[in-house]
Every structure is written in structure tokens, then in C-alpha cells.
Amino acid sequence: MQTILVEVKDAAGMKILQDLESAKIIRLIIPDKKNKNEKLSERLRGSISKETVREMQTELEQMRSEWQQRNI
């Protein structure tokens, strides 16, 4: 068995998928929408490693320092 993600464009497409499910050819898995109110930071927490975060913070501090030192 293989799982794929499909974007349904209209009601006709959804009807076709429902018919395939009725014929026991596919199984529809409707994702939960309960996380809609969750903050983006909470959803993304842990998506990048701590080492990568440290590297990004170092680069950001360097860029800010260079910006402060600019001579215009």
C-alpha cells in the first residue's frame, strides 16, 4: 500500500474519490483541522536541529554587526 497527497480541485474530483473509496479501491484520509488555531512557532518547533539554529543565529548576529558598521 502507498500513501500519496492529492489536492482536490472541485466537487467533481471529490465525488470521484468518494466513488473509488466506495468501491474499496482507495481509502480517503481526511486530515484534522483542529491545529488551525495553533501558533506557527508551535507547529514548527523541532523542525530544524539545535546546531542549525545556532549557526543561523551566529550568521544573523554577524549580518547585524556588519549593518551597524556600514559607512554610508
HUQUI-V748229 format. One record per backbone hydrogen bond with DSSP energy under -1.0 kcal/mol. NH is the residue of the N-H (numbers start at 1). CO is the residue of the C=O. E is the energy in kcal/mol with one decimal. If there is no record, write none. Layout:
<<NH	CO	E> <NH	CO	E>>
This chain:
<<14	10	-1.7> <15	11	-2.3> <16	12	-2.1> <17	13	-2.1> <18	14	-2.5> <19	15	-2.4> <20	16	-2.2> <21	17	-2.1> <22	18	-2.4> <23	19	-1.8> <24	21	-1.6> <25	20	-2.6> <26	20	-1.0> <36	33	-1.4> <38	35	-1.2> <43	39	-2.0> <44	40	-2.2> <47	44	-2.3> <53	49	-2.0> <54	50	-2.4> <55	51	-2.3> <56	52	-2.6> <57	53	-2.6> <58	54	-2.3> <59	55	-2.4> <60	56	-2.5> <61	57	-2.5> <62	58	-2.2> <63	59	-2.6> <64	60	-2.5> <65	61	-2.3> <66	62	-2.5> <67	63	-2.2> <68	64	-2.1> <69	65	-1.6>>
